[in-house]
Amino acid sequence: MNLPMRMFSLLLFGIAFFLVGSELRGQKTPSAASEAEACYIRGNELGNEGKLEEAKNEYLKAIALDPNHLKAHYNLGSKYLMLGDTAMALHEFDTVMSLLKKGEKGYLKAGALSLRGMAHLKLEHFDEAISDFTQAIAINPREMAAYSSRSIAYEKIGRHEDAQSDIRKAEELKKTDPIAPYNEGIGHLTAGRFKDAIRAFSLAIMYKPDFAQAYNNRSIAYQRDGQLANARLDEVKAQELLREDQ
């Protein structure tokens, strides 16, 4: 089944690793935590280069060192989904949901629900897919991919009016989708067009005021453009938004 998929980009921040053993139960092991994080970061870099198998292997190494590394499980699930190993993707997103704190809401949970819904959809688990997409939308009502994917599931079970309603909502959201200007900003930033990058990231933030990644990258663009005060304000805002999502 060919599905629409918008991958969720993630900022990196450390997750503590605890070695559970007869003598070290509950004690931090910084070397293992550092190595797990290093594997996770290498996985992200390889994924950005399109090296999906290599990225997958780095996430597996990170998880072997830290079985509770939430974002390694999340990104591993997304790589399995992209590689067509849907059953393993579903397993990883189930793990992510079990690791998230009860009642926790935020971009990570919404993303995990949306991607798990896509895995269910590919496996033709239509009721489960609809449930996950609906929960993702409840957390993030602007999640265009969840609406467009849920419309497919609705169509498959004969709920044609609901499917059409979701298609209309997805088309409406597409007009103010923050991902397009965000990606444009990344292109400008990479090419050294800092004022254009600032303009694009600002548009993404206008469409999605809690877009931590856009604030973070606009901070970089401001800094390279010599606007240090604005850079610091955006850096603080990005950190604040990330803390809210933890």
C-alpha positions as CSV (number, residue, x, y, z in Angstrom):
1,M,0.0,0.0,0.0
2,N,1.4,3.4,-1.0
3,L,0.9,5.8,1.8
4,P,1.5,9.5,2.3
5,M,4.2,10.0,4.9
6,R,5.7,13.1,6.4
7,M,8.6,12.2,8.7
8,F,9.0,14.2,11.9
9,S,12.3,15.9,12.3
10,L,13.7,15.7,15.9
11,L,16.1,17.9,17.8
12,L,18.7,16.1,19.9
13,F,18.9,16.1,23.6
14,G,20.4,13.6,26.0
15,I,18.4,10.9,27.7
16,A,20.0,9.4,30.9
17,F,20.9,5.7,30.8
18,F,20.6,3.5,33.9
19,L,22.4,0.1,34.0
20,V,20.2,-2.4,35.8
21,G,22.3,-5.0,37.5
22,S,22.9,-6.7,40.8
23,E,25.4,-4.1,42.0
24,L,24.8,-1.0,39.9
25,R,21.0,-0.9,39.9
26,G,19.8,2.6,39.5
27,Q,23.3,4.1,39.1
28,K,24.2,6.2,36.1
29,T,26.8,4.9,33.8
30,P,28.0,8.0,31.9
31,S,30.2,6.1,29.5
32,A,27.4,3.9,28.3
33,A,25.0,6.8,28.1
34,S,27.6,8.8,26.0
35,E,28.2,5.9,23.7
36,A,24.4,5.3,23.2
37,E,23.9,8.9,22.4
38,A,26.9,8.9,20.0
39,C,25.3,5.9,18.2
40,Y,22.0,7.8,18.1
41,I,23.5,10.9,16.6
42,R,25.4,8.8,14.0
43,G,22.1,7.2,13.1
44,N,20.6,10.6,12.6
45,E,23.5,11.7,10.4
46,L,23.3,8.5,8.3
47,G,19.6,8.8,8.0
48,N,19.9,12.4,6.7
49,E,22.3,11.1,4.1
50,G,19.7,8.5,3.0
51,K,21.7,5.5,4.3
52,L,18.7,3.8,6.0
53,E,20.3,0.4,6.7
54,E,23.3,2.0,8.3
55,A,21.2,4.4,10.3
56,K,19.0,1.4,11.5
57,N,22.1,-0.4,12.7
58,E,23.3,2.6,14.7
59,Y,19.9,2.9,16.4
60,L,20.1,-0.8,17.3
61,K,23.5,-0.2,18.9
62,A,22.1,2.7,20.9
63,I,19.2,0.6,22.1
64,A,21.6,-2.3,23.0
65,L,23.4,0.2,25.3
66,D,20.3,2.0,26.5
67,P,17.1,0.0,26.1
68,N,15.0,3.0,27.2
69,H,16.5,5.4,24.7
70,L,13.1,6.8,23.6
71,K,14.2,8.7,20.5
72,A,16.4,5.8,19.3
73,H,13.3,3.6,19.4
74,Y,11.3,6.3,17.6
75,N,13.8,6.8,14.8
76,L,14.4,3.1,14.5
77,G,10.6,2.6,14.0
78,S,10.6,5.3,11.3
79,K,13.5,3.6,9.5
80,Y,11.8,0.2,9.6
81,L,8.7,1.9,8.1
82,M,10.8,3.4,5.3
83,L,12.6,0.1,4.7
84,G,9.2,-1.7,4.4
85,D,9.6,-3.8,7.6
86,T,6.2,-2.8,8.9
87,A,5.9,-5.4,11.6
88,M,9.2,-4.3,13.2
89,A,8.1,-0.6,12.8
90,L,4.9,-1.4,14.7
91,H,6.9,-3.1,17.5
92,E,9.2,0.0,17.9
93,F,6.3,2.4,18.1
94,D,4.6,0.2,20.6
95,T,7.8,0.4,22.6
96,V,7.8,4.2,22.3
97,M,4.3,4.4,23.6
98,S,5.1,2.2,26.5
99,L,8.1,4.4,27.4
100,L,6.2,7.6,27.2
101,K,4.9,8.8,30.6
102,K,1.2,8.1,31.1
103,G,-0.8,11.2,30.1
104,E,2.1,12.8,28.3
105,K,1.3,14.9,25.3
106,G,3.6,16.6,22.8
107,Y,5.0,16.4,19.3
108,L,6.9,13.1,20.1
109,K,3.7,11.3,21.2
110,A,1.6,12.7,18.3
111,G,4.4,11.7,15.9
112,A,4.6,8.2,17.3
113,L,0.8,7.7,17.1
114,S,0.7,9.0,13.5
115,L,3.6,6.7,12.4
116,R,2.2,3.7,14.3
117,G,-1.1,4.4,12.6
118,M,0.7,4.3,9.2
119,A,2.1,0.9,10.2
120,H,-1.3,-0.4,11.1
121,L,-2.7,1.0,7.8
122,K,0.0,-0.8,5.8
123,L,-0.9,-4.0,7.7
124,E,-4.6,-3.4,7.0
125,H,-5.4,-3.0,10.7
126,F,-7.9,-0.3,9.8
127,D,-9.6,0.2,13.1
128,E,-6.3,0.4,15.0
129,A,-5.0,2.9,12.4
130,I,-8.1,5.1,12.8
131,S,-7.7,5.0,16.6
132,D,-4.0,6.1,16.4
133,F,-4.6,8.8,13.8
134,T,-7.6,10.1,15.9
135,Q,-5.4,10.3,19.0
136,A,-2.6,12.0,17.1
137,I,-5.1,14.6,15.8
138,A,-6.4,15.2,19.3
139,I,-2.9,16.1,20.4
140,N,-2.0,18.1,17.3
141,P,-5.1,19.2,15.3
142,R,-2.9,20.5,12.5
143,E,-1.3,17.1,11.7
144,M,-2.1,17.0,8.0
145,A,-0.5,13.5,7.5
146,A,-2.9,12.0,10.1
147,Y,-5.9,13.4,8.4
148,S,-4.9,12.3,4.9
149,S,-3.9,8.8,6.2
150,R,-7.0,8.4,8.3
151,S,-9.1,9.2,5.1
152,I,-7.6,6.1,3.5
153,A,-8.5,3.9,6.5
154,Y,-12.0,5.3,6.5
155,E,-12.4,4.6,2.8
156,K,-11.2,1.0,3.3
157,I,-14.0,0.3,5.8
158,G,-16.7,2.1,3.8
159,R,-17.0,5.3,5.8
160,H,-16.9,7.4,2.6
161,E,-18.3,10.6,4.1
162,D,-15.7,10.6,6.9
163,A,-13.0,9.9,4.3
164,Q,-14.1,12.9,2.3
165,S,-14.2,15.1,5.4
166,D,-10.6,14.2,6.3
167,I,-9.5,14.9,2.7
168,R,-11.0,18.3,2.8
169,K,-9.4,19.0,6.2
170,A,-6.0,17.9,4.9
171,E,-6.3,20.1,1.9
172,E,-7.2,23.1,4.1
173,L,-4.2,22.4,6.4
174,K,-1.9,22.1,3.4
175,K,-2.3,25.8,2.7
176,T,-0.7,26.7,6.0
177,D,1.5,23.7,6.5
178,P,4.7,24.8,8.3
179,I,6.9,22.0,6.9
180,A,7.2,23.5,3.4
181,P,8.6,26.9,4.6
182,Y,10.7,25.1,7.2
183,N,12.3,22.9,4.5
184,E,12.8,26.0,2.4
185,G,14.6,27.6,5.4
186,I,16.9,24.7,5.8
187,G,17.9,25.0,2.1
188,H,18.6,28.8,2.5
189,L,20.5,28.2,5.7
190,T,22.7,25.5,4.1
191,A,23.4,27.8,1.1
192,G,24.3,30.7,3.4
193,R,21.3,32.8,2.5
194,F,20.6,33.8,6.1
195,K,18.1,36.6,5.6
196,D,16.0,34.3,3.3
197,A,16.3,31.5,5.9
198,I,15.0,33.9,8.6
199,R,12.1,34.8,6.4
200,A,11.2,31.1,5.7
201,F,11.6,30.0,9.4
202,S,9.5,33.0,10.5
203,L,6.7,31.8,8.2
204,A,6.9,28.3,9.6
205,I,6.6,29.7,13.1
206,M,3.6,31.8,12.1
207,Y,1.9,28.6,10.9
208,K,3.0,26.6,14.0
209,P,3.9,28.9,16.9
210,D,5.3,25.9,19.0
211,F,7.7,24.7,16.2
212,A,10.8,24.3,18.4
213,Q,13.0,23.2,15.4
214,A,12.1,26.3,13.5
215,Y,13.0,28.5,16.4
216,N,16.3,26.6,16.8
217,N,17.3,27.0,13.2
218,R,16.1,30.6,13.0
219,S,18.4,31.2,15.9
220,I,21.3,29.8,13.9
221,A,20.4,32.0,10.9
222,Y,20.1,35.1,13.1
223,Q,23.5,34.4,14.6
224,R,25.2,33.9,11.3
225,D,23.5,37.1,10.1
226,G,25.0,39.0,13.0
227,Q,21.7,39.5,14.8
228,L,22.9,38.1,18.1
229,A,20.1,39.4,20.4
230,N,17.4,37.8,18.2
231,A,19.5,34.6,18.0
232,R,19.6,34.4,21.8
233,L,15.8,35.0,22.1
234,D,15.1,32.2,19.6
235,E,17.5,29.8,21.4
236,V,15.8,30.4,24.7
237,K,12.3,29.9,23.1
238,A,13.4,26.6,21.4
239,Q,14.7,25.3,24.8
240,E,11.5,26.3,26.5
241,L,9.4,24.5,23.9
242,L,11.5,21.4,24.2
243,R,11.1,21.3,28.0
244,E,7.4,21.5,27.6
245,D,7.4,18.5,25.3
246,Q,9.5,16.3,27.6
